Amino acid sequence: NAEPKPGFTKAYTADATGLRKWLLDGKPTTGSNPPPYDKLVAPTSDRKANYSKAGTNVELQIRFFKVESVKAAEGNMRLKVWYRLQWVDQRLQWEKEKFGNVTEINFAARAINAPEDTEIWVPDLQPYNSNEPIEDTLDASLAIVYSDGTVFWSRPGDLDVMCKFSGLVAFPYDVMSCAIEIGGWGMSGGFQGVSLMGSGYAFSNQEETAGSSYQEYTIDSINVKLATYFYDCCPSQPWPNVIYRVFLQRSKDYYLWLVVIPSIMLTYISFGVFFTSYAVGERLSFGITLLLAAEVTKVVISTFVPVCGELLWVDVFSFTCSVFNVSSLVESMIVLYLAYHEEEHLLPVWFVRLWHFVWAKVHRTDEDKYSLTNQHPDIEPCAGAVYRQLAAYGSEESANGACAMPMGDEGGRFSMGEISSRIAAARPVPLTAMPVQTDDDNPPLDAVRRLLHYERMFFDIDPESRGFVKKAAVVRLFETLLVSLDQQACAELVGANDKEADGHFFRREFVELCVETLSELPPDFLDEAVGNFMRAESMLAKRFSTHWIAMSRKVDQVCRVVIPIAYSTCLLFVFNARFADPYESDPSAEIFMGLGDVSYTAVGVVESLIPIFVALACLLAWLMMRHVAKTQRLVVATPTKEDMRKRTVDVGAEKDAAGSEASTPARSRLSIVAGSPARMRHVPASSTSNSFASAGSTADTDGWSRTRTTVVQEGRPLPLPPARDAPSRKGGEIDDGSSLTTKVHLGATGEVQRAGSPSSPPGPALPRLDP
């Protein structure tokens, strides 16, 4: 029942209609004919600007309603706003008492460049970085004019602008910002000043439809500042501007759960190949599948970020995950290559030889030390080394007047010359000494068999059917056959028959070599020697394979620890890095390429190094436990190649003439003797030692030799416990009736050394061996 306020009476319509016409006609009075209102000319006002009294000041305020869309990949932002302008136009003033106390009226307004839709002058303010014209994105609305000439014009709509985004480098943990620069386009500050209405911006809070929900971006904060520019076209006129910088907060949890965490999980799962056996066929395909899954994640991310030269945080993160995914795949390839590698070296043999040659020249070392023939003692026949050792011992003892063992039916001793004559007498007739028949239909059968046998030997030692055999393999074969010759002598013998000097022996060359050198050896001995040679080669190939399999397992063992720790450390460094760009602080900054400004805090560096600290602590604990295990002798050391050589080939090597034997501790050695029956026994290292008692042959009723065992410690025979069947005891030897002749020697340190050979029934006086 209250009275209506002034200006809101029933007569408002008539009063406002007359007032609008009066104002647009130029405020005519009785007897006057003023010009009509010009909506393209800047209004008059009481400006306080020092540089101009013409025109008016326009106050600007943007009320942000919500974020409509942000297209970072396209550099575009669209905001739902209320665009508010306020200015003073004294041409539109009136005395409200003369017009029925009407305090405000409305005029149609759209844009200054749309006069057909606009009744009064409106400011010329445009966003400089607009994507679409503001008159197309903001709705046309009525301007409210008050009696004092103040005009308030608010339009709802969208601000569609192109953004020079700043902060996107930290995607998806970024607070992205975009600047909106609004100023006059056709009117300078001389006719249109620009200022802020209040703080220049406001947020919509009271409307139910205001704000955002289930959106990726929200407005975090807004900064507003005024700026004035001068241009070459009109250097005396200022161009004021209002710069809004809108800071957008991204919903980072979406990317955390759907991009970041799955990528980390896939990378850690890819490390599972380190715990998978090389024999599992799906190992490689498993790594490839995970790598493809990681690449699909990168494709998804690429739709949210622009294609640019700046490296974003997500690019560094994706690259880190990809590197370690690829590293696990490469590690699987290396492991599979090593596990199925059967050669000695990973590189070609010629390159290894060249490297050894250069290494020897640079370091002035013995080249033979790095030659391939000296690298594997197991394929070098040790029978020849033992034979030459025994021959040397026999020569030494022969110089003292007798052999090591009694020989002959009468127990007499033969000299070394007599032994050699007996060996020569036991040799077969050489092939070259066989009579050659001229009848081609009836060739000498023995000679043909021997030639066929040599050819079969070639086929046996050429398992890959290459049609030739390398010189090194022939040398090793002849070391097995000619036990009286050492490696150097065999190499010289074979090399002298290498007609082309190319290091290869073809079938005919090999047969001719065998005819010239092996014609005195029986076929059964050749078969046994070739069998040993092939077994040694097979053992070597298997050892190579076993070695590389062990290496592949070591690679897996190392990668199980190193790669996850390295990835965790890199991941923490990536998460603690602070990515920044200069676009906000320096608007004139040019586009940079690669990484921008990356910084770390001291706390971030320490947090990033936590995996390394934990790994070092575990390594220290492991080393301590390893030391304790070695101290308690819980770890058995694997023999090295040098140990293998000493205990396989170099045992029993000929000592120099200076008598180095006297400076070494006493050790037992074997001596092969001929007699009836043939025996193998131990002989003391010194001819003057009394550690062993010389005993003759003791045979039982069936003619087989009884077991003879001697235990010696520091030169003193030790008693042994009674053996089975009450064996007889003579001196330091025990006869227990077994068929194995064994000598046990305890050195000064108490170590036990044994050697034995099954005794054989009486047979030929001497084996057919080339001394």
HELIX and SHEET records of a PDB file:
HELIX    1   1 TYR A   12  LEU A   24  1                                  13    
HELIX    2   2 GLN A   90  LEU A   92  5                                   3    
HELIX    3   3 LYS A   96  PHE A   99  5                                   4    
HELIX    4   4 PRO A  115  ASP A  117  5                                   3    
HELIX    5   5 ILE A  134  THR A  137  1                                   4    
HELIX    6   6 LEU A  168  ALA A  170  5                                   3    
HELIX    7   7 LYS A  252  TYR A  255  1                                   4    
HELIX    8   8 LEU A  256  VAL A  260  3                                   5    
HELIX    9   9 ILE A  261  SER A  270  1                                  10    
HELIX   10  10 PHE A  271  PHE A  275  5                                   5    
HELIX   11  11 GLU A  282  SER A  302  1                                  21    
HELIX   12  12 TRP A  313  ALA A  339  1                                  27    
HELIX   13  13 VAL A  349  HIS A  363  1                                  15    
HELIX   14  14 GLU A  367  TYR A  370  5                                   4    
HELIX   15  15 LEU A  372  ASN A  374  5                                   3    
HELIX   16  16 PRO A  377  ILE A  379  5                                   3    
HELIX   17  17 CYS A  382  ALA A  399  1                                  18    
HELIX   18  18 MET A  416  ALA A  425  1                                  10    
HELIX   19  19 LEU A  445  ILE A  461  1                                  17    
HELIX   20  20 LYS A  471  LEU A  481  1                                  11    
HELIX   21  21 GLN A  487  ALA A  496  1                                  10    
HELIX   22  22 ARG A  507  THR A  517  1                                  11    
HELIX   23  23 PRO A  523  ASN A  576  1                                  54    
HELIX   24  24 ALA A  602  SER A  608  1                                   7    
HELIX   25  25 ILE A  610  THR A  631  1                                  22    
HELIX   26  26 LYS A  641  THR A  648  1                                   8    
HELIX   27  27 SER A  660  SER A  663  5                                   4    
SHEET    1   A 6 GLU A 104  ALA A 109  0                                        
SHEET    2   A 6 SER A 141  TYR A 146 -1                                        
SHEET    3   A 6 THR A 150  MET A 162 -1                                        
SHEET    4   A 6 ASN A  76  VAL A  88 -1                                        
SHEET    5   A 6 THR A  56  LYS A  71 -1                                        
SHEET    6   A 6 GLN A 192  PHE A 203  1                                        
SHEET    1   B 4 LEU A 125  PRO A 127  0                                        
SHEET    2   B 4 VAL A 175  GLY A 184 -1                                        
SHEET    3   B 4 TRP A 239  ARG A 250 -1                                        
SHEET    4   B 4 TYR A 217  TYR A 229 -1                                        
SHEET    1   C 2 PHE A 468  LYS A 470  0                                        
SHEET    2   C 2 HIS A 504  PHE A 506 -1                                        
SHEET    1   D 2 ARG A 578  ALA A 580  0                                        
SHEET    2   D 2 ASP A 597  SER A 599 -1                                        
SHEET    1   E 2 ARG A 669  ILE A 672  0                                        
SHEET    2   E 2 MET A 680  VAL A 683 -1                                        
SHEET    1   F 4 ARG A 716  PRO A 717  0                                        
SHEET    2   F 4 THR A 709  GLN A 713 -1                                        
SHEET    3   F 4 GLU A 733  ASP A 735 -1                                        
SHEET    4   F 4 SER A 728  LYS A 730 -1                                        
SHEET    1   G 4 ARG A 716  PRO A 717  0                                        
SHEET    2   G 4 THR A 709  GLN A 713 -1                                        
SHEET    3   G 4 LEU A 740  LEU A 746  1                                        
SHEET    4   G 4 VAL A 752  PRO A 758 -1                                        
END                                                                             
